[in-house]
Amino acid sequence: MHTNKRWQACHNGGNMSEVVKPIAEWGAAIMEVLGIFIIAVFAIYALIYGAIRLLKQDKTESLFLQVRQSLGRGILLGLEFLVAADIIYTVAVELTFKRVGILAIIVLIRTFLSFSLEVELTGRWPWQKKK
């Protein structure tokens, strides 16, 4: 049989949040680590790629744009994971008006950053057709 007291309490009609809360905390932590890892890996990749291309004496203008786009894509992807972590934590762990307000501000800021980066990387608004 199950020896975990939380699982037994839930299985015997106890509070489901006793089981979900630790899972959500771990899930949110993993998502945060993934987001940070993705941003760091893309930053390191962009720097190494840029340095190698610079040593080969490629055109610095095109090199700058490629490094910038690679870094921007990594930041965008990492931000998505960080937003997901905040949503998981708020909804499953600490659902209070204060926490929801903080989440709304965080999501708003990160959405604005993502939107700005997307415009910077593509040179067009997201609703405009690709050229």
C-alpha positions as semicolon CSV with decimal commas, in nm:
position;residue;x (nm);y (nm);z (nm)
1;M;0,000;0,000;0,000
2;H;0,091;0,368;-0,024
3;T;0,297;0,490;0,266
4;N;0,281;0,858;0,174
5;K;0,051;1,033;0,423
6;R;-0,048;1,303;0,176
7;W;-0,155;1,049;-0,082
8;Q;-0,351;0,852;0,179
9;A;-0,526;1,167;0,306
10;C;-0,630;1,258;-0,048
11;H;-0,730;0,904;-0,136
12;N;-0,940;0,876;0,179
13;G;-1,138;1,191;0,101
14;G;-0,883;1,445;0,220
15;N;-0,778;1,770;0,059
16;M;-0,656;1,730;-0,300
17;S;-0,433;2,035;-0,268
18;E;-0,209;1,839;-0,031
19;V;-0,109;1,624;-0,329
20;V;-0,120;1,888;-0,604
21;K;0,069;2,163;-0,422
22;P;0,409;1,986;-0,399
23;I;0,380;1,864;-0,759
24;A;0,298;2,216;-0,877
25;E;0,586;2,362;-0,676
26;W;0,827;2,117;-0,837
27;G;0,676;2,175;-1,180
28;A;0,708;2,552;-1,147
29;A;1,066;2,522;-1,023
30;I;1,158;2,294;-1,314
31;M;0,999;2,536;-1,563
32;E;1,192;2,827;-1,411
33;V;1,520;2,638;-1,432
34;L;1,444;2,543;-1,793
35;G;1,369;2,906;-1,880
36;I;1,693;3,028;-1,726
37;F;1,887;2,742;-1,884
38;I;1,747;2,816;-2,230
39;I;1,836;3,185;-2,208
40;A;2,188;3,103;-2,084
41;V;2,251;2,838;-2,351
42;F;2,133;3,065;-2,631
43;A;2,347;3,351;-2,496
44;I;2,657;3,131;-2,482
45;Y;2,582;2,988;-2,826
46;A;2,535;3,337;-2,973
47;L;2,865;3,455;-2,823
48;I;3,062;3,153;-2,942
49;Y;2,900;3,165;-3,286
50;G;2,976;3,537;-3,311
51;A;3,337;3,491;-3,202
52;I;3,398;3,211;-3,453
53;R;3,243;3,411;-3,736
54;L;3,441;3,719;-3,631
55;L;3,765;3,520;-3,641
56;K;3,674;3,408;-3,994
57;Q;3,640;3,781;-4,069
58;D;3,280;3,769;-4,187
59;K;3,095;4,093;-4,244
60;T;3,031;4,245;-3,903
61;E;2,692;4,389;-4,003
62;S;2,538;4,054;-4,096
63;L;2,718;3,887;-3,805
64;F;2,571;4,134;-3,559
65;L;2,220;4,070;-3,690
66;Q;2,259;3,691;-3,675
67;V;2,400;3,694;-3,321
68;R;2,128;3,934;-3,211
69;Q;1,854;3,720;-3,363
70;S;1,989;3,403;-3,204
71;L;2,009;3,569;-2,864
72;G;1,663;3,725;-2,907
73;R;1,506;3,389;-2,994
74;G;1,663;3,233;-2,685
75;I;1,530;3,512;-2,465
76;L;1,182;3,477;-2,617
77;L;1,175;3,102;-2,560
78;G;1,313;3,135;-2,209
79;L;1,054;3,402;-2,123
80;E;0,776;3,166;-2,231
81;F;0,900;2,904;-1,984
82;L;0,930;3,163;-1,706
83;V;0,573;3,282;-1,767
84;A;0,453;2,920;-1,761
85;A;0,630;2,868;-1,427
86;D;0,463;3,177;-1,279
87;I;0,121;3,063;-1,398
88;I;0,167;2,712;-1,257
89;Y;0,284;2,845;-0,922
90;T;0,008;3,101;-0,888
91;V;-0,280;2,878;-0,995
92;A;-0,180;2,561;-0,813
93;V;0,019;2,681;-0,513
94;E;-0,060;3,032;-0,398
95;L;-0,393;3,149;-0,536
96;T;-0,444;3,481;-0,358
97;F;-0,556;3,818;-0,491
98;K;-0,212;3,961;-0,416
99;R;-0,034;3,678;-0,600
100;V;-0,273;3,699;-0,898
101;G;-0,206;4,074;-0,918
102;I;0,168;4,013;-0,912
103;L;0,125;3,744;-1,178
104;A;-0,074;3,984;-1,396
105;I;0,203;4,244;-1,375
106;I;0,474;3,986;-1,446
107;V;0,286;3,844;-1,743
108;L;0,218;4,195;-1,874
109;I;0,586;4,291;-1,852
110;R;0,708;3,966;-2,005
111;T;0,447;3,984;-2,280
112;F;0,559;4,338;-2,362
113;L;0,922;4,220;-2,368
114;S;0,833;3,927;-2,592
115;F;0,632;4,152;-2,824
116;S;0,915;4,408;-2,841
117;L;1,175;4,139;-2,909
118;E;0,960;3,987;-3,181
119;V;0,927;4,324;-3,355
120;E;1,301;4,384;-3,320
121;L;1,392;4,041;-3,459
122;T;1,150;4,031;-3,752
123;G;1,126;4,400;-3,834
124;R;0,748;4,383;-3,861
125;W;0,439;4,373;-3,644
126;P;0,317;4,021;-3,559
127;W;-0,009;4,074;-3,749
128;Q;0,169;4,182;-4,067
129;K;0,224;3,919;-4,333
130;K;0,574;3,789;-4,391
131;K;0,747;3,944;-4,689
